[in-house]
Amino acid sequence: MQADLSKLIADAHLTPAEATVLRAIAGHGAETRSLGVRAIAAECFTSTSTVMRLARKLGYDGFIDMCYQLPLRLGGGKDAGRSLPFHLDLDVSPQNREAIASAARRMRRVGGSVHIYGCGYSSLMAQYLSKKLLGLGVRVIYSSADDSISIFENNLDRTDSLIVVTRSGRTSRVLKRVCMAADEGICTIAFTGNHESPIRQECDITIVADDEDALDDRNTEPSFFFARLLVLIELLVREYLEQEAVQ
C-alpha cells in the first residue's frame, strides 16, 4: 500500500481495535468485500460493530462502500484498479432513503419470492431490477404487460413482496396487481415518478424518481426519469448488500 496508514489512523482518531481492522482491510485489498464483515471482525478478534464504526469514521456509507473506496484511497494492490468508486454524491431525499432501507429490509425477510412487474418502458426497469436481484440470490418472478395475469395470480401463495415500476402511478394493470397483493397481505413496493398518484396511496413503500415531464405518456420527449430510477435501483441493491454485511 502506498498510503501511510499511521497518518490515516491518527487523522481519523482510530482506536487500537479500529486500527487493527484498517490494517486487515488494507492487507486484503479488493478481496475484503468477498470476505465479509464477519470474517474481517473475526480475523481481528473484534466485533462487527467495530468494523462498521470504522467505516463511519472514515466517511463511508457502510462496509460495502468502504470495500470499494478504501483500496483506491490507499492507492495500492493490483486489484485496486478494478474496484469502481461506489460513493455517489446524490441528492436523495430522506423519504427515499427511508423507503429504500425499508424495501431492503423487507426483501431480507423474504421466505418465498419477490414478484416484479412493469408495463411499457417501465418494464425495462422492472426487468433490470429482477436480473440484479436474481444475481444476488433473491427468488424473483418477473412479469410484464405481455404476460398473462395467471403468472401473477397462480404464484400469490408463494409471493412475499410485490415490486411494481410505473412512471405515471396510474396504470390500471399495475394498480390491479397491487390491490390483489394487498388483499393477500403481501408487502407492496412501488418505484414511480408521480408524487401524487393512486399507486402511492395503495403501496406500503414508495420510492419516487423525479419526473420533469409527467404528462409525456408516450415517452417521446427527453427525460431523466429513467436515469434517476436506475440510480435508485442501484441504491436499493447497495442497501440490500449493506444489510447483508451486518447480519
C-alpha positions as CSV (number, residue, x, y, z in Angstrom):
1,M,0.0,0.0,0.0
2,Q,1.3,3.4,-0.9
3,A,-0.6,5.3,1.8
4,D,0.8,5.9,5.2
5,L,-1.6,4.0,7.4
6,S,-0.3,5.6,10.6
7,K,-1.2,9.1,9.3
8,L,-4.7,7.8,8.4
9,I,-5.1,6.2,11.8
10,A,-4.1,9.5,13.5
11,D,-6.2,11.7,11.4
12,A,-9.3,9.7,11.9
13,H,-8.6,9.2,15.7
14,L,-9.0,5.5,15.4
15,T,-9.0,3.2,18.5
16,P,-6.5,0.3,18.5
17,A,-9.2,-2.1,17.5
18,E,-10.3,0.1,14.6
19,A,-6.6,0.5,13.5
20,T,-6.2,-3.3,13.5
21,V,-9.3,-3.6,11.3
22,L,-8.0,-0.9,8.9
23,R,-4.7,-2.8,8.6
24,A,-6.5,-6.0,7.8
25,I,-8.6,-4.4,5.1
26,A,-5.5,-2.8,3.7
27,G,-3.9,-6.2,3.6
28,H,-6.8,-7.9,1.8
29,G,-7.5,-5.0,-0.6
30,A,-10.2,-5.8,-3.2
31,E,-10.8,-9.2,-1.6
32,T,-12.3,-7.6,1.5
33,R,-15.9,-7.5,0.2
34,S,-15.9,-11.2,-0.6
35,L,-14.7,-12.0,2.9
36,G,-17.5,-10.1,4.5
37,V,-17.7,-8.0,7.7
38,R,-18.0,-11.0,10.0
39,A,-14.8,-12.6,8.6
40,I,-12.9,-9.3,9.0
41,A,-14.1,-8.9,12.5
42,A,-13.2,-12.5,13.5
43,E,-9.7,-12.1,12.0
44,C,-9.2,-9.0,14.1
45,F,-10.7,-10.5,17.3
46,T,-13.3,-7.8,17.4
47,S,-17.0,-7.2,16.7
48,T,-18.8,-6.3,13.5
49,S,-19.9,-3.0,15.2
50,T,-16.2,-2.1,15.3
51,V,-15.9,-2.6,11.6
52,M,-19.0,-0.6,10.9
53,R,-17.8,2.2,13.2
54,L,-14.5,2.3,11.3
55,A,-16.4,2.8,8.0
56,R,-18.3,5.8,9.5
57,K,-15.2,7.3,11.0
58,L,-13.5,7.2,7.6
59,G,-16.5,8.9,6.0
60,Y,-18.1,5.9,4.1
61,D,-21.7,5.0,4.0
62,G,-21.1,1.5,5.2
63,F,-19.0,-1.7,4.8
64,I,-19.6,-2.2,1.1
65,D,-18.8,1.4,0.3
66,M,-15.6,1.1,2.3
67,C,-14.7,-2.1,0.4
68,Y,-14.9,-0.3,-2.9
69,Q,-13.4,3.0,-1.9
70,L,-10.6,2.2,0.6
71,P,-8.3,0.3,-1.8
72,L,-8.5,3.3,-4.2
73,R,-7.8,5.7,-1.3
74,L,-4.8,3.7,-0.2
75,G,-3.7,3.5,-3.8
76,G,-2.2,0.1,-3.8
77,G,-2.7,-3.5,-4.9
78,K,-3.1,-4.9,-8.4
79,D,-6.8,-5.4,-7.9
80,A,-7.5,-1.9,-6.6
81,G,-7.8,-0.6,-10.2
82,R,-10.7,-2.9,-10.8
83,S,-12.7,-1.5,-7.8
84,L,-15.1,1.1,-9.1
85,P,-15.9,4.2,-7.0
86,F,-19.1,3.4,-5.2
87,H,-19.8,6.6,-3.3
88,L,-22.4,8.6,-5.1
89,D,-22.8,12.2,-4.2
90,L,-26.6,12.3,-4.8
91,D,-29.3,14.5,-3.5
92,V,-31.5,11.6,-2.4
93,S,-34.5,12.7,-0.3
94,P,-34.8,11.5,3.3
95,Q,-38.1,9.9,2.3
96,N,-36.4,7.9,-0.5
97,R,-33.6,6.8,1.8
98,E,-36.0,5.6,4.4
99,A,-38.1,3.8,1.7
100,I,-35.1,2.1,0.2
101,A,-33.9,0.9,3.6
102,S,-37.4,-0.4,4.3
103,A,-37.6,-2.2,1.0
104,A,-34.2,-3.8,1.5
105,R,-35.2,-5.0,5.0
106,R,-38.4,-6.5,3.6
107,M,-36.5,-8.4,0.9
108,R,-34.2,-9.7,3.6
109,R,-37.2,-11.3,5.4
110,V,-38.4,-13.0,2.2
111,G,-39.1,-16.7,2.6
112,G,-40.9,-17.1,-0.7
113,S,-40.3,-14.9,-3.8
114,V,-40.4,-11.3,-4.9
115,H,-42.7,-10.6,-7.9
116,I,-41.6,-7.7,-10.0
117,Y,-44.0,-6.2,-12.5
118,G,-43.9,-3.3,-15.0
119,C,-45.6,-2.1,-18.2
120,G,-44.2,-0.4,-21.3
121,Y,-40.9,1.4,-20.8
122,S,-41.2,0.8,-17.1
123,S,-41.0,-2.9,-17.8
124,L,-37.4,-2.4,-18.9
125,M,-36.5,-1.1,-15.5
126,A,-38.5,-3.9,-13.8
127,Q,-36.6,-6.5,-15.8
128,Y,-33.3,-4.9,-14.9
129,L,-34.1,-4.9,-11.2
130,S,-35.2,-8.6,-11.4
131,K,-31.9,-9.6,-13.0
132,K,-29.9,-7.6,-10.4
133,L,-31.8,-9.4,-7.6
134,L,-31.5,-12.8,-9.2
135,G,-27.8,-12.3,-9.3
136,L,-27.8,-11.7,-5.6
137,G,-29.7,-14.9,-5.0
138,V,-33.1,-13.4,-4.3
139,R,-36.0,-15.6,-5.6
140,V,-37.6,-13.4,-8.2
141,I,-40.6,-13.8,-10.6
142,Y,-40.7,-11.2,-13.3
143,S,-43.7,-10.4,-15.5
144,S,-44.9,-7.6,-17.7
145,A,-48.0,-6.5,-19.7
146,D,-47.1,-9.1,-22.3
147,D,-47.6,-11.9,-19.8
148,S,-50.9,-13.5,-18.7
149,I,-52.2,-12.3,-15.3
150,S,-52.2,-16.0,-14.4
151,I,-48.4,-15.8,-13.8
152,F,-49.2,-13.3,-11.0
153,E,-52.4,-15.0,-9.7
154,N,-51.0,-18.5,-9.6
155,N,-48.0,-17.5,-7.6
156,L,-49.6,-15.3,-5.0
157,D,-49.3,-18.1,-2.3
158,R,-45.5,-18.0,-2.7
159,T,-45.1,-14.3,-3.1
160,D,-43.8,-12.3,-0.1
161,S,-43.3,-8.9,-1.8
162,L,-44.6,-7.3,-5.0
163,I,-42.4,-4.6,-6.6
164,V,-44.0,-2.5,-9.3
165,V,-42.4,0.1,-11.6
166,T,-44.8,2.7,-13.0
167,R,-43.9,6.1,-14.2
168,S,-47.4,7.6,-14.0
169,G,-48.6,5.6,-11.0
170,R,-52.0,5.3,-12.6
171,T,-51.6,2.3,-14.9
172,S,-54.7,0.1,-14.3
173,R,-52.9,-3.2,-14.8
174,V,-50.3,-2.2,-12.2
175,L,-52.9,-1.0,-9.7
176,K,-55.0,-4.2,-10.1
177,R,-52.0,-6.3,-9.1
178,V,-51.1,-4.0,-6.2
179,C,-54.7,-4.3,-4.8
180,M,-54.7,-8.0,-5.3
181,A,-51.4,-8.4,-3.4
182,A,-52.6,-6.1,-0.6
183,D,-55.7,-8.2,-0.2
184,E,-53.5,-11.2,0.3
185,G,-51.3,-9.4,2.9
186,I,-48.4,-9.2,0.6
187,C,-46.0,-6.2,1.0
188,T,-46.3,-3.8,-1.9
189,I,-43.4,-1.6,-3.1
190,A,-43.5,0.9,-5.9
191,F,-41.0,2.8,-8.0
192,T,-42.8,5.7,-9.6
193,G,-42.4,9.2,-10.9
194,N,-45.6,10.6,-9.6
195,H,-45.7,12.2,-6.1
196,E,-49.4,12.3,-6.1
197,S,-50.9,9.2,-7.6
198,P,-53.1,6.2,-6.7
199,I,-50.1,3.9,-6.6
200,R,-48.6,5.9,-3.8
201,Q,-51.8,5.7,-1.8
202,E,-52.1,1.9,-2.3
203,C,-48.5,0.7,-1.7
204,D,-46.8,0.1,1.6
205,I,-43.4,1.5,0.4
206,T,-43.0,4.1,-2.4
207,I,-39.7,5.2,-3.9
208,V,-40.1,8.3,-6.1
209,A,-37.9,9.4,-9.0
210,D,-38.4,13.0,-10.1
211,D,-40.1,13.3,-13.5
212,E,-39.8,16.7,-15.2
213,D,-42.4,15.8,-17.9
214,A,-45.0,13.7,-16.1
215,L,-47.6,14.4,-18.9
216,D,-45.4,12.7,-21.6
217,D,-47.5,9.5,-21.5
218,R,-45.9,8.2,-24.8
219,N,-42.4,8.8,-23.5
220,T,-41.4,10.7,-26.7
221,E,-39.7,13.7,-25.0
222,P,-36.2,13.7,-23.4
223,S,-36.4,12.8,-19.8
224,F,-34.1,11.9,-16.9
225,F,-36.7,10.0,-15.1
226,F,-35.4,6.5,-16.1
227,A,-31.9,7.6,-15.4
228,R,-32.9,8.6,-11.9
229,L,-34.9,5.5,-11.5
230,L,-31.8,3.4,-12.4
231,V,-29.8,5.1,-9.7
232,L,-32.5,4.4,-7.1
233,I,-32.5,0.8,-8.1
234,E,-28.7,0.6,-7.6
235,L,-29.1,2.3,-4.2
236,L,-31.6,-0.4,-3.3
237,V,-29.1,-3.1,-4.3
238,R,-26.4,-1.4,-2.3
239,E,-28.7,-1.2,0.8
240,Y,-29.5,-4.8,0.4
241,L,-25.8,-5.7,0.4
242,E,-25.1,-3.4,3.4
243,Q,-27.8,-5.1,5.4
244,E,-26.3,-8.5,4.5
245,A,-22.9,-7.3,5.7
246,V,-24.2,-6.5,9.2
247,Q,-26.4,-9.6,9.7
